[in-house]
Amino acid sequence: MRTSIIVALGWAVTASAAPAPAKVGAAFDDDAFDSLAAYFKVIAAGMQQAQMLTGISNCDVSKAQMPLVPGLPAPKAGLKVHHVAVGRGTQNYTCSGSGSSAPKAAGAVATLFDASCVAVMFPDLLDRIPGMAVHLDSGDQDKSGSRVLEESGVHFFTDSSTAFFDLDTSSRDLGKAPCSKLSSAEAPELAARGRKGEKAVTWLRLQAKDGATDGIKEVYRVSTAGGSPPATCEGMPANFEVQYAAVYWFWHGGEAWDDRKDGEDLTRNNGEMERGDDESPRDDSDQSPRYQGP
């Protein structure tokens, strides 16, 4: 594993009079974690410490700002962030015919972990989590009661063109959404690679189909790590999986959900992103353009 991540119990947190995303420091080496659960537990502990230091205890997910890349349109005006989750699972593929043919996508399966509070307080950290998570195996999740990165749902495909997200769990009901693809964009050139050096899968904008609940209208897959298949089927089995991780942003809206002021539109931060090797710390100037709901 090649990435380092900005997480530690002794996070250096910078707070201002007005609540703003905090800054974190102190890199952890990959080998410090033997499972996804252990990694998430450290992040949860760091979040709790950050909340104590800043005095910010209410993570209003509607204020979170989502990164985008060129070619991926912003959400429809009027939609608000409903939930943010880290997805960890596999992209699935099939091979048939000659070895020179390209693998065909056959859906995906992933567990979703609640990252809403991380998205609000530490957006720079959130973007880096998939690059670490893709290298870690799942383990028993921490049962301490913390909602930071607890399981918040599952993702799978119900048919070849319908991605399904189930955010209803024993602790919270956040909705369900069958989705179809609206648009896609290549991941940044230096996006985190997978366990065997696989390229990051594309970033996606999905539209909820009939049957979606809790007002979910759009879902974005961003900050991807790994998941891409080899160029050809040479030496590959008929069915295979590629490990991946990503951040999923769920947007909801509609009359029952939209209490924004009349005429208020999406806002955009004009910072430019240059996504570098995860071993290098990133400062404020190294940010994706981010979009925030009204």
C-alpha positions in Angstrom: 0.0 0.0 0.0 1.3 3.4 -1.0 -0.9 6.0 0.5 -0.6 8.0 3.7 -3.6 9.6 5.2 -4.0 12.7 7.5 -5.5 11.0 10.5 -4.4 10.8 14.2 -5.8 11.2 17.6 -3.7 14.2 18.0 -5.1 16.1 15.0 -4.0 19.7 14.8 -7.3 21.5 14.5 -7.6 25.1 13.4 -10.8 26.8 14.4 -12.1 30.3 13.6 -14.8 32.4 15.1 -17.1 31.4 12.3 -17.5 27.6 11.8 -15.5 26.4 8.9 -13.9 23.2 7.8 -11.0 22.4 10.2 -7.5 21.6 9.1 -5.9 18.3 10.2 -2.3 17.2 10.4 -0.1 14.3 11.5 0.2 11.6 8.9 -0.4 7.9 9.7 1.4 5.2 7.7 -0.7 2.6 6.0 0.8 -0.2 8.0 -0.8 1.3 11.2 -4.1 -0.3 10.2 -5.0 -3.9 9.7 -8.6 -3.5 8.7 -11.1 -0.9 7.5 -12.8 -1.0 10.9 -9.6 -0.1 12.7 -9.0 2.8 10.2 -12.5 4.2 10.6 -12.3 3.9 14.4 -9.2 6.2 14.4 -11.1 8.7 12.2 -14.1 8.6 14.5 -11.9 9.2 17.6 -10.2 12.1 15.8 -13.6 13.6 14.8 -14.7 13.5 18.4 -11.6 15.2 19.6 -12.0 17.9 16.8 -15.5 18.6 17.9 -14.4 19.1 21.5 -11.6 21.5 20.4 -13.7 23.5 18.1 -17.0 23.4 20.0 -18.8 22.4 16.9 -21.1 19.5 17.6 -23.8 19.8 15.0 -22.7 18.5 11.6 -25.2 20.1 9.2 -24.7 18.0 6.1 -26.6 20.4 4.0 -23.6 22.7 4.3 -21.1 20.2 2.9 -19.5 21.0 -0.4 -19.0 18.3 -3.0 -16.0 18.1 -5.3 -16.5 17.9 -9.1 -14.3 17.5 -12.1 -14.7 19.0 -15.6 -17.5 17.2 -17.5 -19.5 16.4 -14.5 -22.4 18.8 -14.1 -23.5 20.2 -10.8 -26.7 18.9 -9.2 -30.1 20.3 -10.2 -30.8 23.7 -8.7 -32.7 23.4 -5.4 -31.4 20.1 -4.3 -29.7 19.8 -1.0 -27.1 17.3 0.4 -29.0 14.5 2.2 -26.2 12.1 3.1 -22.5 11.5 2.3 -21.1 8.0 2.5 -17.8 6.2 1.8 -18.5 3.1 -0.4 -16.1 0.1 -0.1 -16.6 -2.9 -2.3 -16.0 -4.4 -5.7 -16.7 -3.4 -9.3 -17.7 -6.6 -11.1 -16.9 -7.7 -14.7 -17.3 -10.5 -17.1 -15.2 -11.9 -19.9 -16.3 -13.9 -22.9 -14.9 -14.6 -26.3 -11.3 -14.0 -27.2 -8.6 -12.8 -24.8 -8.3 -9.6 -26.8 -11.8 -8.5 -26.0 -12.5 -5.9 -23.3 -14.1 -6.9 -20.0 -17.8 -5.9 -19.7 -19.1 -4.2 -16.6 -21.5 -6.3 -14.5 -22.5 -4.0 -11.7 -21.0 -3.4 -8.3 -21.5 -4.3 -4.7 -20.4 -2.1 -1.8 -21.1 -1.3 1.8 -21.7 2.3 2.6 -20.3 4.1 5.7 -21.7 7.4 7.0 -19.2 10.2 6.2 -21.5 13.1 6.5 -19.8 14.7 9.5 -16.4 14.2 7.9 -17.7 15.9 4.7 -18.7 19.0 6.8 -15.7 19.3 9.0 -12.8 17.7 7.1 -13.6 17.8 3.3 -9.8 17.4 2.5 -9.7 14.2 4.5 -12.9 12.8 3.0 -11.4 13.0 -0.5 -8.4 10.9 0.7 -10.3 8.2 2.5 -11.1 6.0 -0.6 -7.4 5.9 -1.5 -6.7 4.3 1.9 -9.9 2.3 2.2 -9.4 0.4 -1.0 -6.3 -1.3 0.5 -8.0 -2.4 3.7 -10.3 -5.4 4.3 -13.6 -5.0 6.1 -13.7 -5.9 9.8 -16.3 -5.8 12.5 -17.4 -2.2 12.8 -17.0 -0.3 16.1 -20.1 -0.6 18.3 -19.3 2.4 20.5 -22.4 4.3 19.3 -20.5 6.8 17.2 -22.2 7.7 13.9 -18.9 8.7 12.3 -18.3 6.1 9.5 -20.8 3.6 10.9 -22.5 1.4 8.3 -25.3 3.5 6.7 -26.4 1.2 3.8 -25.5 -0.9 0.9 -25.1 -0.5 -2.9 -25.8 -3.1 -5.6 -27.4 -3.4 -9.0 -30.9 -4.7 -9.6 -30.3 -5.0 -13.3 -27.6 -4.0 -15.8 -28.6 -0.4 -15.8 -30.1 0.2 -12.3 -27.8 1.1 -9.4 -29.6 0.6 -6.1 -28.8 2.4 -2.9 -30.5 1.2 0.4 -29.9 3.7 3.2 -32.4 2.2 5.6 -30.7 0.5 8.5 -31.6 -0.6 12.0 -30.5 2.7 13.4 -31.7 5.2 10.8 -34.0 5.3 7.7 -32.4 7.6 5.1 -34.2 6.3 2.1 -33.8 4.0 -0.9 -33.0 4.9 -4.5 -32.9 3.0 -7.7 -30.8 5.1 -10.1 -29.7 5.4 -13.7 -26.7 7.2 -15.1 -27.0 10.8 -16.2 -23.3 11.6 -16.9 -19.8 10.5 -16.2 -16.3 12.0 -16.2 -12.8 10.5 -16.0 -11.3 10.5 -12.6 -8.4 12.9 -12.1 -5.2 11.6 -13.7 -3.5 11.1 -10.4 -6.5 9.7 -8.5 -5.7 6.8 -6.1 -5.1 3.5 -7.7 -6.3 0.1 -6.5 -4.6 -2.8 -4.8 -2.9 -4.0 -8.0 -2.5 -0.6 -9.5 -5.9 -0.4 -11.2 -7.0 3.0 -12.3 -9.8 4.8 -10.5 -13.2 4.3 -12.0 -15.1 7.2 -13.5 -16.9 9.8 -11.4 -20.7 9.6 -12.0 -23.9 11.6 -11.7 -26.9 9.4 -11.2 -30.6 10.2 -11.4 -33.1 8.5 -9.0 -35.9 6.5 -10.7 -39.5 6.1 -9.6 -39.6 4.4 -6.3 -36.9 6.5 -4.6 -37.8 7.5 -1.1 -37.0 10.3 1.3 -36.9 12.8 -1.5 -33.6 11.4 -3.0 -33.2 12.8 -6.5 -29.5 12.5 -7.5 -26.5 10.5 -6.4 -22.9 11.3 -7.2 -19.9 8.9 -7.1 -16.7 10.9 -6.7 -13.2 10.6 -5.2 -12.9 7.1 -6.6 -10.0 4.7 -6.0 -9.3 1.6 -8.0 -12.1 -0.4 -9.6 -11.1 -0.4 -13.2 -10.6 -3.6 -15.2 -7.6 -4.6 -17.3 -7.7 -3.4 -20.9 -8.3 -7.0 -22.2 -9.6 -10.3 -21.0 -6.2 -12.0 -21.5 -5.7 -14.4 -18.6 -8.9 -13.3 -16.8 -11.7 -15.6 -15.6 -15.2 -15.4 -17.0 -16.3 -13.4 -13.9 -14.0 -11.3 -11.7 -14.1 -8.5 -9.2 -11.9 -5.4 -8.8 -11.6 -3.8 -5.4 -12.7 -0.1 -5.2 -13.7 2.7 -2.9 -15.5 6.0 -3.5 -17.4 8.8 -1.9 -21.2 8.9 -2.6 -23.2 12.1 -2.3 -27.0 11.8 -2.0 -29.0 14.9 -2.9 -32.7 15.3 -2.1 -35.3 18.0 -2.9 -38.8 18.6 -3.9 -41.6 20.6 -2.3 -41.5 18.6 0.9 -37.7 19.0 1.3 -36.9 22.4 -0.2 -37.1 25.2 2.4 -34.5 27.4 0.6 -35.1 31.1 0.0 -36.7 32.0 -3.3 -34.2 32.6 -6.0 -31.3 31.1 -4.1 -29.0 29.0 -6.3 -26.1 26.6 -6.0 -22.9 28.2 -5.0 -19.4 27.4 -6.2 -16.0 27.8 -4.7 -13.6 28.7 -7.5 -10.5 26.8 -6.1 -8.7 24.7 -8.6 -7.7 21.1 -7.9 -4.5 19.3 -8.7 -4.9 15.8 -7.2 -1.4 14.5 -6.3 0.1 11.4 -4.8 -1.6 10.7 -1.5 1.7 10.5 0.2 2.0 14.2 -0.1 0.0 16.5 2.3 -2.4 18.8 0.6 -2.9 22.4 1.5 -5.8 24.8 0.9 -4.7 25.7 -2.6 -5.0 22.1 -3.7 -8.8 21.7 -3.7 -11.4 20.5 -6.2 -14.0 22.9 -7.3 -16.8 22.2 -4.8 -20.6 22.7 -5.0 -22.8 23.3 -2.0 -26.6 23.1 -2.0 -28.7 26.2 -1.3 
